[in-house]
């Protein structure tokens, strides 16, 4: 079955870390740009970070710069989002998505991404 599967979400205290894997099954992630998005209740889906197919280019939304790190391990067929110094406003469902149309770049805009995971809930609270 061709799919992306996010995991690693959960409840974490403010200031704590979480690491979200995005694993591909049924296809190889190598040629895909990967984006991480999030959607909080009552809000639109927001691009958080992305990584180009080779990993040479990464981008972050301003609100997570210096706290989140995106990386990829093409041997493990997995992309990771390391989230540190988490804040209450980071609470959301986090999704990863794959796109073939950007061989050397990536974007935090959702439109070009055509393959999406089901999401994992991240809750930052005391």
Beta strands, then each sheet from edge to edge (+ up, - down):
strand 1: 3-6
strand 2: 10-12
strand 3: 18-25
strand 4: 33-39
strand 5: 46-51
strand 6: 58-60
strand 7: 68-73
strand 8: 78-83
strand 9: 92-99
strand 10: 115-116
strand 11: 120-124
sheet 1: 1+ 3- 8+ 7-
sheet 2: 2+ 11+ 9- 4+ 5- 6+
sheet 3: 2+ 11+ 9- 10+
end
